[in-house]
């Protein structure tokens, strides 16, 4: 049954694990990490919010028939 004995420890893997376990204690805001935080927590959600609010009132999906426009305000058709 798959020998449950001694396993060799790799020092590089142990150092990696130690670094990953204590990263929150040694984290510092550098210009790069500050930009990553701003993009991930401010700009990207802000762009998603702006896009969703911008498109929210443009379209009406409820009760449309095959040849009707999905636009909430139908485009004006000019008679020639």
QUISULRA-V118994 format. One record per residue. N is the residue number from 0. PHI is phi in degrees with one decimal (NA if undefined). BURIAL is 1 if it has 24 or more other ideal C-beta (glycine too) atoms within 12 Angstrom, else 0. D_CENTER is the distance of its C-alpha to the mean C-alpha in Angstrom with 1 decimal. Layout:
n = (N:N)
phi = (PHI:PHI)
burial = (BURIAL:BURIAL)
d_center = (D_CENTER:D_CENTER)
This chain:
n = (0:1:2:3:4:5:6:7:8:9:10:11:12:13:14:15:16:17:18:19:20:21:22:23:24:25:26:27:28:29:30:31:32:33:34:35:36:37:38:39:40:41:42:43:44:45:46:47:48:49:50:51:52:53:54:55:56:57:58:59:60:61:62:63:64:65:66:67:68:69:70:71:72:73:74:75:76:77:78:79)
phi = (NA:46.3:-10.2:-88.5:-95.0:-65.0:-117.6:-75.4:-92.0:-94.3:-59.5:-66.3:-67.7:-64.8:-63.7:-60.9:-61.9:-63.0:-63.7:-67.9:-75.3:-116.1:-64.4:-67.9:-81.0:-111.9:-72.0:-132.6:-79.1:-107.3:-56.5:-68.5:-69.3:-63.9:-65.9:-63.4:-65.7:-63.1:-66.0:-74.3:-111.9:-123.0:-67.3:-64.2:-63.3:-63.9:-66.8:-63.2:-63.4:-61.5:-63.1:-69.2:-71.4:-67.2:-89.6:-60.8:-90.9:-82.5:-118.9:-130.1:-91.4:-78.4:65.1:-89.9:-92.2:-58.6:-98.8:-90.0:-75.3:-81.2:-65.8:-63.3:-106.8:-64.1:-65.0:-72.0:-104.7:-92.5:-81.0:-94.5)
burial = (0:0:0:0:0:0:0:0:0:0:0:0:0:0:0:0:0:0:0:0:0:0:0:0:0:0:0:0:0:0:0:0:0:0:0:0:0:0:0:0:0:0:0:0:0:0:0:0:0:0:0:0:0:0:0:0:0:0:0:0:0:0:0:0:0:0:0:0:0:0:0:0:0:0:0:0:0:0:0:0)
d_center = (43.7:41.5:43.2:41.6:43.2:42.3:39.3:39.3:36.7:35.1:35.1:32.1:30.0:31.3:30.4:26.9:26.6:28.2:25.8:22.7:24.5:25.3:22.4:21.7:25.4:25.4:22.1:22.9:21.1:21.9:21.1:18.5:16.8:17.1:15.4:12.4:12.3:12.8:10.2:7.4:9.1:11.1:10.8:7.3:7.6:11.2:10.9:9.2:12.1:14.6:14.1:14.3:17.4:18.9:18.9:19.8:23.5:24.0:24.2:26.3:26.0:28.5:32.0:31.9:34.5:34.5:35.8:34.2:31.5:28.0:28.0:28.8:31.4:33.2:34.0:37.6:40.0:42.9:46.2:48.2)
